Amino acid sequence: MARPKKPRGPEAAAPGGVPEKPTDLSQAASVEWDLLIGELSELGTISTVDRATIEMAARYCGYFHEAAEDVQKNGLMLNTKTGVKSNPSIRSRDDAARIRKSYLEALGLTPGSRSRVSQPAELDRPTLADILEGRADGNGFFDEADKKKKTG
C-alpha cells in the first residue's frame, strides 16, 4: 500500500537577486561559481539566500579538480616507505564529487532534482484552457477583457 502524500501548502518565496561571489575561491571554484550563477539565472531559480549552497558546490568543484590533478600527476598508486599504496587523492576526489552532487541537487541542477525545484508562478500567462477556449494564444491574452475573464 502506498504511503499517502503529504499535503503541500503554498511554497515560500525566496527573494530574487544574485548573491555576492566570495573572494577566497580557488580558480576552479571561481569558474564554477560563475557557471552556477549563469545556470540558475537562466532557469529563473536564483536567489540571494542560496549563497551558501552555491558557494559549497563551487568549493567542492575546486576540491574535486585539485584531487583529480593529483591523481593525474602521481597516478592511482604511490610508492611509500611501507610499500605501494592507493593514492589518497582518489578518495578525496570521489568524496568531493559526491558532496558536490548533494549541493547541486539542492539547487535543482541535476536531472533528478530539476523537477522538484519550483519557479515563481507567472500569473498573467494563459492556461491551456484559455488557449483552447480562444481567449489567448501561446503569447498571451487577446485583450484585457479576456484576461479579466480568467481572473474572474
N, C-alpha and C positions, 0 to 999 in steps of 0.2 A: 504494500500500500504506500503510495507516495505521500511524502510529508507535505502538509498544506503550506502554501507560500505565505510569507509574512506580508501583511498589508503595507503598502507603500504610500506614504503621505507626500506632501509637497517637498521637493528637494531644496536644500539650502542653496542659495545663490552666492557664489564667490565673487568678490569684486574683480573687475577686469584689470587690465594693466599688465605690464611686463616687469618681472622682478629685476632688481639690480644685480648685475653679474659680480660674483666675488672676485676680489683682486688677487687672491693667492692660489688660483687654479694652475695646475701644470699645463703645458702646451696642449697635450692631447685632451685634457679635461676642458680647457677653454674652447677648443674647437667643438667638442661635443656639446657644451653649453649652448653655443651659437646654433648648432643643428637642432637641438631640442626646442629652443625658443622658436625657431622658424617653423618646425613641425607643429608645435602646439598652437602657434599663431594661425597657421593655415587651417588647422582643424577647428579653430574658434573656441578652444578649451583652456586657453592660458589665463592664469590669474596670479596676482602678486602673492597670494597665500601659498602657492606651490613652490616658492623659492627653495625651501629646504629639500624637497623631494627632487627638484631639478638639479640642485647642487650635488646631492649624493649620487644621482645617476651619472652626472658628469664626472665626479671624482672617481667612482668605481670604473668608469670607462678608462680614465687615466691609469688607475692601478692595473687594469687588465693589460693595457698596452705596455706598461713597464715590465710586467711579468712575462708577457709574450716575447718581448725583445730579449729578455734574459734567456729564455728557453731557446730562441732562435740563435743567439750568440753562443751559448755554452752547451746546448744540446739537452737531450732528455736525461742523460746520466752524467754524473760528476764523479771524478776521482777524488777521494778524500783520504785522510791518513788511515782510516779503518777499512778502506776498500771502495768499491763502486756503489754509489747511492743514487737514487732518483733525485732529479733536480727539484728542490723545494718550490721553485717558481711555478712548476706545473700546478701544484695545489693552489698557490696564490692566484694564478691566472683563472683557474676553474672557479674558485670561490668568488673572485671579483665578477666573473660573468654571471654567476648565479644570483649574487646580491644585486647587481645592476639590473638584471631582469625583473626582480621584485619591484624596484623603483619604476621601471618602465611600465610594468603592469599597473601600478598605482596611478600613473599618468595617462593610462589608456593608449599606450604606444606599442602594444603587442597585438597580434591578430585576435587572440582570445579575449583580451581585455577591452579592445576597442568598442565592442558593442555594449559594454557596461558603463561607459562614460557618457553622460548626457550633455547635450549642448543646450544653451539657452533657447527657450521656445520663441519662435517668431510669430507673434500674434496676428500680424497683418497679412500672413501668407494664406492663400486659398487652400481649402482642403480638396480632396478628391471629389467629394460630394458637390462642392461649389463649381468645380470644373464640369462635372457630368450634368449638372443642372443648368449650365450655360451662364452662370454668373461671373465666371472667371476663366482665364486660361493659365498656362504654366507661368506666366509672367506677372500675374496679379489680377485684381478685380477689374471689371469693365468700367464701372463707375461707382461713385460714393454710395448711391442707393443700394447697389448690390452688396457692397461692403457692410452697410448697416443691417441688411437682412441677415447676414451671417452672425453679427454680434447681437442681434435681437433688439 
